[in-house]
Amino acid sequence: MGVWVGSTFGMAAVAGIAIIAGIIAGKKLPDKLIKYISATIFFLFGIVIIIEVVR
């Protein structure tokens, strides 16, 4: 039970930090830059997954 409670609170804390960081970044960075950065990260993760599957 303790592991479940700890992991639930940990995930909630990390999600809260990510939301706050996203709000701050959204105010300081242009939408187009955020779109290109997230598309690049998505593409790189896709390449890494493809490489791992092919191995």
WOHU-V430933 format. One record per residue. N is the residue number from 1. RES is the residue in three letters. SS is DSSP state (H for helix, E for strand, L for the rest). PSI is psi in whole degrees, -180 to 180 (none if undefined). BURIAL is + if it has 9 or more other C-alpha atoms within 8 Angstrom, else -. Layout:
n:res:ss:psi:burial
N:RES:SS:PSI:BURIAL
N:RES:SS:PSI:BURIAL
//
This chain:
n:res:ss:psi:burial
1:MET:L:-39:-
2:GLY:H:-38:-
3:VAL:H:-42:-
4:TRP:H:-45:-
5:VAL:H:-44:-
6:GLY:H:-43:-
7:SER:H:-34:-
8:THR:H:-46:-
9:PHE:H:-37:-
10:GLY:H:-45:-
11:MET:H:-39:-
12:ALA:H:-41:-
13:ALA:H:-44:-
14:VAL:H:-40:-
15:ALA:H:-41:-
16:GLY:H:-43:-
17:ILE:H:-42:-
18:ALA:H:-39:-
19:ILE:H:-45:-
20:ILE:H:-43:-
21:ALA:H:-39:-
22:GLY:H:-39:-
23:ILE:H:-44:-
24:ILE:H:-45:-
25:ALA:H:-37:-
26:GLY:H:-28:+
27:LYS:H:-28:-
28:LYS:H:-23:-
29:LEU:L:146:-
30:PRO:L:150:-
31:ASP:H:-38:-
32:LYS:H:-41:-
33:LEU:H:-43:-
34:ILE:H:-41:+
35:LYS:H:-45:-
36:TYR:H:-39:-
37:ILE:H:-47:-
38:SER:H:-36:-
39:ALA:H:-40:-
40:THR:H:-45:-
41:ILE:H:-43:-
42:PHE:H:-45:-
43:PHE:H:-45:-
44:LEU:H:-42:-
45:PHE:H:-39:-
46:GLY:H:-44:-
47:ILE:H:-44:-
48:VAL:H:-43:-
49:ILE:H:-42:-
50:ILE:H:-44:-
51:ILE:H:-44:-
52:GLU:H:-37:-
53:VAL:H:-39:-
54:VAL:H:-33:-
55:ARG:L:none:-
//
